[in-house]
Amino acid sequence: MLRSELVAKLQEEMAPLKAAEIEHAVDVVLDEISVALAQGGRVELRGFGAFSVRKREARTGRNPRTGAAVKVSAKKVPFFKPGKELRLKVNGGEEP
C-alpha cells in the first residue's frame, strides 16, 4: 500500500474530511514516528507493533559483482516488531 492509497482509504472512511486534511494527518503521524526514532526513542502502537532503532556494528562485506572485500561502517537502522494482534491477522488467526 502506498501513502496515496492509505489517504484514499481514510478519505472513504472519513467522508466529511477533505483529502488534504487526511494527508496532513498521515504526514504528522509518520513525521512524529521518524522524529522519535531519530532521537533514539521507541514508538509503540498497541495492537499493531513497536518501532525502535537497532545498532549494526562495522563489518567487512563483499561486492557482489567483483567479490572484493568492502568495509561497511557501523550504523543505526529502524526496526519493527509486530504486535500479537497483527501477527495473528497476518497468519490467519493462528499463532506461528
C-alpha distances in whole Angstrom, upper triangle without the diagonal:
4,7,8,6,7,10,11,10,12,15,15,16,18,20,23,21,20,17,19,19,16,15,18,17,14,15,18,16,15,18,20,18,19,22,23,22,24,27,27,26,24,21,21,19,21,19,16,18,19,19,22,23,25,28,28,32,33,34,35,32,33,32,30,32,36,36,37,37,35,35,31,32,31,28,26,22,19,19,17,19,17,19,21,19,16,18,20,17,15,18,19,22,24,24,24
4,5,5,6,9,10,11,12,14,16,17,18,20,22,20,18,15,16,17,14,12,15,15,12,13,16,15,13,16,19,17,17,21,22,21,23,26,26,25,24,21,22,20,22,21,18,19,20,19,22,23,25,28,28,32,33,33,35,32,33,31,30,32,35,36,37,36,34,34,31,31,30,27,25,21,19,19,18,20,19,22,24,22,19,21,23,20,18,22,23,25,27,28,27
4,5,5,6,9,10,11,12,14,15,16,18,20,17,16,12,13,14,11,9,11,12,8,9,13,12,10,13,16,15,15,18,20,20,21,24,25,24,22,19,20,19,21,21,18,19,20,18,21,22,25,27,28,32,33,34,36,33,34,33,32,34,37,38,38,38,35,35,31,31,30,27,24,21,19,19,18,21,20,22,24,23,19,22,24,21,20,24,25,27,29,29,29
4,5,5,6,9,10,10,12,14,15,16,18,15,14,10,11,13,10,8,12,13,10,11,15,15,13,16,19,18,19,21,23,23,24,27,28,27,26,23,24,22,24,24,21,22,23,22,25,26,29,31,32,36,37,38,39,36,37,36,35,36,39,40,41,41,38,38,35,35,34,30,28,25,22,23,22,24,23,25,27,25,22,25,26,23,22,26,27,29,31,32,32
4,5,5,6,9,10,11,12,14,15,18,16,15,11,13,15,12,11,14,14,11,13,17,16,15,18,20,20,20,23,25,24,26,29,29,28,26,23,23,21,23,22,19,21,23,22,25,27,29,32,33,36,38,38,40,37,38,36,35,37,40,41,42,42,39,39,36,36,35,32,29,26,23,23,21,23,22,23,25,23,20,22,24,20,20,23,23,25,28,29,29
4,5,5,6,9,10,11,12,14,16,14,14,11,13,13,9,9,12,11,8,11,14,13,12,15,17,17,18,21,22,22,24,26,27,25,23,20,20,17,20,19,16,18,20,19,23,25,27,30,31,35,37,38,39,37,38,37,36,38,41,41,42,42,39,39,35,35,34,30,28,24,21,21,19,21,19,20,22,20,17,20,22,19,18,22,22,24,26,27,28
4,5,5,6,9,10,10,12,14,11,10,7,9,10,6,6,9,9,7,10,13,12,13,15,17,17,19,21,22,23,25,27,28,26,25,21,22,19,22,21,19,21,22,21,25,27,29,32,34,37,39,40,42,39,40,39,39,40,43,44,45,44,41,41,37,37,36,32,29,27,23,24,22,24,22,23,25,23,21,24,25,22,22,26,26,27,30,31,31
4,5,5,6,9,10,10,13,11,10,7,11,12,9,9,13,13,11,14,16,16,16,19,21,21,22,25,26,27,28,31,32,30,28,25,25,22,24,23,21,23,25,24,28,30,33,35,37,40,42,43,44,42,42,41,40,42,45,45,47,46,44,43,40,40,39,35,33,30,27,27,25,26,24,25,27,24,22,25,26,22,22,26,26,27,30,31,32
4,5,5,6,9,10,13,12,12,10,13,13,10,11,14,13,12,15,17,16,17,20,21,21,22,25,26,26,28,31,31,29,27,24,23,20,21,20,18,21,23,23,27,29,32,35,36,40,42,43,44,42,43,42,40,42,46,46,47,47,44,44,40,40,39,35,33,29,26,26,23,24,22,23,24,21,19,22,23,19,19,23,22,24,27,28,29
4,5,5,6,8,11,9,10,9,11,11,7,9,12,10,9,13,15,14,15,18,19,19,21,23,24,25,27,29,30,28,25,22,21,18,20,19,17,20,22,22,26,28,31,34,36,40,42,43,45,43,44,43,42,44,47,47,48,48,45,44,41,40,39,35,32,29,26,26,23,24,22,22,24,21,19,23,23,20,21,24,24,25,28,29,30
4,5,5,6,8,7,7,6,10,9,7,9,12,11,11,14,16,16,17,20,21,22,23,26,27,28,29,31,33,30,29,25,25,22,23,23,21,24,26,26,29,31,34,38,39,43,44,46,47,45,46,45,44,46,49,50,51,50,47,47,43,43,41,38,35,32,29,29,26,28,26,26,28,25,23,26,27,23,24,28,27,28,31,33,34
4,6,5,9,9,10,10,13,13,11,13,16,15,14,18,19,19,20,23,24,24,26,29,29,30,32,34,35,33,31,27,26,23,24,23,22,25,27,27,31,34,36,40,41,45,46,48,49,47,48,47,46,47,51,51,52,52,49,49,45,45,44,40,37,34,31,30,28,29,26,26,27,24,23,26,26,22,23,27,26,27,30,32,33
4,6,9,9,11,11,15,13,11,13,16,14,14,18,19,18,19,22,23,23,25,28,28,29,31,33,34,31,29,25,24,21,21,20,19,23,25,26,29,32,35,39,40,44,46,47,49,47,48,48,46,48,52,52,53,52,49,49,45,45,43,40,36,33,30,29,26,27,24,24,25,22,21,24,24,21,22,25,24,25,28,30,32
4,6,6,9,10,12,11,9,12,14,12,13,17,17,17,19,21,22,23,25,27,27,29,31,32,33,31,29,25,24,21,22,22,21,24,26,26,30,33,36,39,41,45,47,48,50,48,50,49,48,50,53,53,54,53,51,50,46,46,44,40,37,34,31,30,28,29,26,26,27,24,23,27,27,24,25,28,27,28,31,32,34
4,6,8,9,12,11,10,13,15,15,16,19,20,20,22,24,25,26,28,30,30,32,34,35,37,34,32,29,28,25,26,25,24,27,29,30,33,36,39,42,44,48,50,51,53,51,52,51,50,52,55,55,56,55,53,52,49,48,47,43,40,37,34,34,31,32,30,29,31,27,26,30,30,26,28,31,30,31,34,36,37
4,7,10,12,10,10,14,15,14,16,19,20,20,22,24,25,26,28,30,31,33,34,36,37,35,33,30,29,26,27,27,26,29,31,31,35,37,40,44,45,49,51,53,54,53,54,53,52,54,57,57,58,57,54,54,50,49,48,44,41,38,35,35,33,34,32,31,33,30,29,32,33,29,31,34,33,34,37,38,40
4,7,8,6,7,10,11,11,13,15,16,17,19,21,21,23,25,26,27,29,31,32,34,32,30,27,27,24,26,26,25,27,28,28,32,34,37,40,42,46,48,49,51,50,51,50,49,51,54,54,55,54,51,50,47,46,44,41,38,35,32,32,30,32,30,30,31,29,27,31,32,29,30,33,33,33,37,37,39
4,5,5,6,9,10,11,13,14,16,17,19,20,22,23,25,26,28,29,30,32,34,32,31,28,28,25,27,28,26,28,29,29,32,34,37,40,42,45,47,49,50,48,50,48,48,49,52,53,53,53,50,49,46,45,44,40,37,35,32,32,31,32,31,31,33,30,29,32,33,30,31,34,34,35,38,39,40
4,5,5,6,8,10,11,12,14,15,16,18,20,21,22,24,26,27,28,30,32,30,29,26,27,24,26,26,24,26,27,27,30,32,35,37,39,43,44,45,47,45,46,45,44,45,49,49,50,49,46,46,42,42,41,37,34,32,29,30,28,30,29,29,31,29,27,30,31,28,29,32,32,33,36,37,38
4,5,5,6,9,10,10,12,14,15,16,18,20,21,22,24,26,26,28,30,29,28,25,26,24,27,27,25,27,28,26,29,31,34,36,38,41,43,44,46,44,45,44,44,45,48,49,49,49,45,45,41,40,39,36,33,31,28,29,28,30,29,30,33,30,28,32,33,30,30,34,34,35,38,39,40
4,5,5,6,9,10,11,13,14,15,17,19,20,21,23,25,26,27,29,27,27,23,24,22,25,25,24,25,26,25,28,30,33,36,38,41,43,45,47,45,46,46,45,47,50,50,50,50,46,45,42,41,39,36,33,31,28,29,27,29,28,28,31,29,27,31,32,29,30,34,34,34,37,38,39
4,5,5,6,9,10,11,12,14,15,17,18,20,21,23,24,26,28,26,25,21,22,19,22,22,20,22,23,23,26,28,31,34,36,39,41,43,45,43,44,43,43,45,48,48,48,47,44,44,40,39,38,34,31,28,25,26,24,26,25,25,28,25,24,27,28,25,26,30,30,31,33,34,35
4,5,5,6,9,10,11,12,14,16,16,18,20,21,22,24,26,25,24,21,22,20,23,23,21,22,23,21,24,26,29,32,33,37,38,40,42,40,41,40,40,41,44,45,45,44,41,41,37,36,35,31,29,26,23,24,23,25,24,25,28,26,24,27,29,26,26,30,30,31,34,34,35
4,5,5,6,9,10,10,12,14,15,16,18,20,21,22,24,23,23,20,21,20,23,24,21,23,23,21,24,25,29,31,33,36,38,40,42,40,42,41,41,43,46,46,46,45,42,41,37,36,34,31,28,26,23,25,23,26,25,26,29,27,25,29,30,28,28,32,33,33,36,36,37
4,5,5,6,9,10,11,13,14,15,17,19,20,21,23,21,20,17,18,16,19,20,18,20,20,19,22,24,27,30,32,36,38,40,42,40,42,42,42,43,46,46,46,45,42,41,37,36,34,30,27,25,22,23,21,23,23,23,26,24,22,26,28,25,26,30,30,30,33,33,34
4,5,5,6,8,10,11,12,14,16,17,18,20,22,20,19,16,17,15,18,19,16,17,18,17,19,21,25,28,29,33,35,37,39,37,39,38,38,40,43,43,43,42,39,38,34,33,31,28,25,22,19,20,18,21,20,21,24,22,20,23,25,23,23,27,27,28,31,30,31
4,6,5,6,8,10,10,12,14,15,16,18,20,19,18,16,18,17,20,21,18,19,18,17,19,20,24,26,28,31,33,35,37,36,37,37,37,38,41,41,41,40,37,36,32,31,29,26,23,21,18,20,19,22,21,23,26,25,22,25,28,26,25,29,30,31,33,33,33
4,6,5,6,9,10,10,12,14,15,16,18,17,17,14,16,15,19,20,18,18,18,16,18,20,23,26,28,32,33,36,38,37,39,38,39,41,43,43,43,42,38,37,33,32,30,26,23,21,18,20,19,22,21,22,26,24,23,26,28,26,26,30,31,32,34,33,34
4,6,5,6,9,10,11,13,14,16,17,15,14,11,13,11,15,17,14,15,14,13,15,18,21,24,26,30,32,34,37,35,37,37,38,40,42,42,42,40,37,36,32,31,28,25,21,19,16,17,16,18,18,18,22,21,19,22,24,23,23,27,28,28,30,29,30
4,5,5,6,9,10,11,12,14,16,14,13,11,13,12,16,17,15,14,13,12,14,15,19,21,24,27,29,31,33,32,34,34,34,36,39,38,38,37,34,32,29,27,25,22,19,16,13,15,14,17,17,18,22,21,19,22,24,23,22,26,27,28,30,29,29
4,5,5,6,9,10,10,12,14,13,14,12,15,15,19,20,18,17,16,13,15,15,19,21,23,27,28,31,33,32,34,34,35,37,39,39,38,37,33,32,28,27,25,21,18,17,14,16,16,19,20,21,25,24,22,25,28,26,26,29,31,31,33,32,32
4,5,5,6,9,10,11,13,11,11,9,12,13,16,19,16,16,14,12,13,14,18,21,23,27,29,31,34,33,36,36,36,39,41,40,40,38,35,33,29,27,25,21,18,17,14,16,15,18,19,20,23,23,21,24,27,26,26,29,31,31,32,31,32
4,6,5,6,9,10,11,9,8,7,10,10,14,16,14,12,10,8,10,11,15,18,20,24,26,28,31,30,33,33,34,36,38,38,37,35,32,30,27,25,23,19,15,14,11,12,12,14,15,17,20,20,18,21,24,23,23,26,28,28,29,28,28
4,6,5,6,9,10,10,10,9,13,14,18,20,17,15,13,10,10,11,14,16,19,22,24,26,29,28,30,30,31,34,36,35,35,33,29,28,24,22,20,16,13,12,9,12,13,16,17,19,23,23,21,23,26,25,25,28,30,30,31,30,30
4,5,5,6,9,9,10,10,14,15,19,22,19,17,15,12,11,12,15,17,20,23,25,27,30,30,33,33,34,36,38,37,37,34,31,29,25,23,21,17,14,14,12,14,15,18,20,21,25,26,24,26,29,28,28,31,33,33,34,32,33
4,6,5,7,5,7,7,11,13,16,19,17,15,12,9,9,10,13,16,19,22,24,27,30,30,33,33,35,37,39,38,37,35,32,29,26,23,21,17,14,13,11,13,14,16,18,19,23,23,22,24,27,27,26,29,32,31,32,30,30
4,5,5,5,6,7,11,14,17,19,17,14,11,8,6,6,10,12,15,18,21,23,26,26,29,30,31,34,35,34,34,31,28,26,22,20,17,14,10,9,7,10,11,14,16,18,22,23,21,22,26,26,25,28,30,30,31,29,29
4,5,7,10,11,15,17,21,23,20,18,15,11,10,8,11,12,15,18,20,23,26,26,29,29,30,33,34,34,33,30,27,24,21,18,16,12,9,10,9,12,14,17,20,22,25,27,25,26,29,29,28,31,34,34,34,32,32
4,6,9,11,15,18,21,24,22,19,15,12,10,9,12,13,17,19,21,24,28,28,31,32,34,36,37,36,35,33,29,26,23,20,17,14,11,13,12,14,16,18,21,22,26,27,26,27,31,31,30,33,35,35,36,33,33
4,7,10,13,17,19,22,20,17,13,11,8,6,9,10,14,16,19,22,26,26,29,31,32,35,36,35,34,31,28,25,21,19,16,13,9,11,10,12,14,16,19,20,24,25,24,25,29,29,28,31,33,33,33,31,30
4,7,10,13,16,19,17,14,11,9,7,7,11,13,16,19,22,25,28,29,32,33,34,37,39,37,37,34,31,28,25,22,19,16,12,12,11,12,13,14,17,18,21,23,22,23,26,27,26,29,31,31,31,29,29
4,6,10,13,15,14,11,7,6,5,7,10,14,17,20,23,26,29,29,32,33,34,37,39,37,37,34,32,29,25,23,20,17,13,13,10,10,10,11,13,14,17,19,18,19,23,23,23,25,28,27,27,25,25
4,7,10,12,11,9,6,5,7,10,13,17,20,23,26,28,31,31,34,35,35,38,40,39,39,36,34,31,28,26,23,20,16,14,11,11,9,11,12,12,16,17,16,18,21,21,21,23,26,25,26,24,24
4,6,9,8,6,4,6,9,12,15,19,22,25,28,30,33,33,35,36,37,40,42,40,41,38,36,34,30,29,25,22,19,17,13,12,10,9,10,9,13,13,13,15,18,18,19,21,23,22,23,21,22
4,6,5,5,6,8,12,15,18,22,24,28,31,33,36,35,37,38,38,41,43,42,42,40,38,36,32,31,28,25,21,19,15,14,11,10,9,8,11,11,11,14,16,16,17,19,21,20,21,20,21
4,5,6,8,11,14,18,20,24,26,30,33,35,38,37,39,40,40,43,46,44,45,43,40,39,35,34,31,28,24,22,18,16,13,11,10,7,9,9,10,12,14,14,16,18,19,18,19,18,20
4,6,9,13,16,20,22,25,27,31,34,35,38,37,39,40,39,42,45,44,45,43,41,39,36,35,32,29,25,23,19,17,13,11,8,5,7,5,7,9,10,11,13,15,16,14,16,15,17
4,7,10,14,17,19,23,25,28,31,33,35,34,36,37,36,39,42,40,41,40,37,36,32,32,29,26,23,20,16,14,10,9,6,5,8,7,5,9,11,10,11,14,15,15,16,15,17
4,7,10,14,16,19,21,25,28,29,32,31,33,34,34,37,39,38,39,37,35,33,29,29,26,23,19,17,13,10,7,6,4,4,8,9,7,9,12,12,13,15,17,16,17,15,16
4,7,10,12,16,19,22,25,27,30,29,32,33,33,36,38,37,37,35,33,31,27,26,23,20,16,14,11,8,6,5,6,7,11,12,11,12,16,16,16,18,21,20,20,18,19
4,7,10,14,16,20,22,24,27,27,29,30,30,33,36,34,34,32,30,28,24,23,20,17,13,11,7,6,5,7,9,10,14,15,14,15,18,19,18,20,23,23,23,21,21
4,7,10,13,17,20,22,25,25,28,29,29,33,34,33,33,30,28,25,22,20,17,14,10,9,6,5,6,8,11,13,17,18,17,18,21,22,21,23,26,26,26,23,23
4,7,10,13,16,18,22,22,25,26,27,30,32,30,30,27,24,22,18,16,13,10,6,6,5,6,9,11,14,17,20,22,20,20,24,25,23,25,29,29,28,26,25
4,7,10,13,15,19,19,22,24,25,28,29,28,27,24,22,19,16,14,11,9,6,5,6,6,10,12,15,18,21,23,21,21,25,26,24,26,29,29,28,26,24
4,6,10,12,16,17,20,22,24,27,28,26,25,22,19,16,13,11,7,6,4,6,9,10,13,15,19,21,24,27,25,25,28,29,27,29,32,33,32,29,27
4,7,9,12,13,16,19,20,23,24,22,21,18,16,13,10,9,6,5,6,7,10,11,15,17,20,23,26,28,26,25,29,30,28,29,33,33,32,29,27
4,6,10,12,16,18,20,23,23,21,20,16,14,11,9,7,5,7,9,11,14,15,19,20,24,27,29,32,30,29,32,34,31,32,36,37,35,32,30
4,7,9,13,16,18,21,21,18,17,13,11,8,6,4,4,8,11,13,16,18,21,23,27,30,32,35,33,32,35,36,34,35,39,39,38,35,33
4,6,10,13,15,18,18,15,14,10,9,6,5,7,7,10,13,15,18,19,23,24,28,31,33,36,33,32,36,37,34,35,38,39,38,35,32
4,7,10,13,15,14,12,10,6,6,5,6,9,11,13,16,17,21,22,25,27,30,33,36,38,35,34,38,38,35,36,40,41,40,37,34
4,7,9,12,12,9,8,6,5,6,6,10,12,14,17,17,20,21,24,26,29,32,35,37,34,32,36,37,33,34,38,39,38,36,33
4,6,9,8,5,6,5,6,8,9,13,16,17,20,20,23,24,26,28,31,35,37,39,36,34,37,38,34,35,39,41,39,37,34
4,6,6,5,5,6,7,10,11,14,17,18,21,21,24,25,27,30,32,36,38,40,36,35,38,38,35,36,39,41,40,39,35
4,6,5,8,10,10,13,14,17,20,21,23,22,24,25,27,29,31,35,37,39,35,34,37,37,33,34,37,40,38,37,34
4,6,8,11,12,15,16,20,22,23,26,25,27,28,30,33,35,38,40,42,38,37,40,40,36,37,40,43,41,40,37
4,5,9,10,14,16,20,23,24,27,26,29,30,33,35,37,41,43,44,41,40,43,43,39,40,43,45,44,43,39
4,7,9,13,14,18,21,23,25,25,28,29,31,33,35,39,41,43,40,38,41,41,38,38,42,44,42,41,37
4,6,10,12,16,19,21,24,25,28,29,32,34,36,40,42,44,41,39,43,43,40,40,44,46,44,42,39
4,7,10,13,16,18,22,22,26,27,30,32,35,38,40,42,40,38,41,42,39,39,43,45,43,41,38
4,6,10,13,15,19,19,23,24,28,30,33,36,39,41,38,37,40,41,37,39,42,44,42,40,37
4,6,10,12,16,17,21,23,26,28,32,35,38,40,37,36,40,40,37,38,42,43,42,40,37
4,7,9,12,14,17,19,22,25,28,31,34,36,33,33,36,37,34,35,39,40,39,37,34
4,6,10,12,16,18,22,24,28,31,34,36,33,33,37,37,35,36,40,41,40,37,35
4,7,10,14,16,19,22,25,28,31,33,31,30,34,35,33,34,38,38,37,35,33
4,7,10,13,16,19,23,25,29,31,28,28,32,32,30,32,35,36,35,33,31
4,7,9,13,16,19,22,25,27,25,25,29,29,27,29,33,33,33,30,29
4,6,10,13,16,19,23,24,22,22,26,26,24,26,29,30,30,27,26
4,7,10,13,16,20,21,19,19,23,23,21,23,27,27,27,25,24
4,7,10,13,16,18,16,16,19,20,18,20,24,24,24,21,20
4,6,9,13,14,12,12,16,16,15,17,20,20,20,18,18
4,7,10,12,10,10,13,14,13,15,18,18,18,15,15
4,7,8,6,6,10,11,10,12,15,14,15,13,13
4,6,5,6,9,10,11,12,14,13,14,12,13
4,5,5,6,9,10,11,12,10,10,9,11
4,6,5,6,9,10,11,9,10,10,12
4,5,5,6,9,10,9,11,11,12
4,5,5,6,9,8,8,7,8
4,6,5,6,5,6,6,8
4,5,5,5,8,9,11
4,6,7,9,10,10
4,6,6,7,7
4,6,9,10
4,7,9
4,6
4
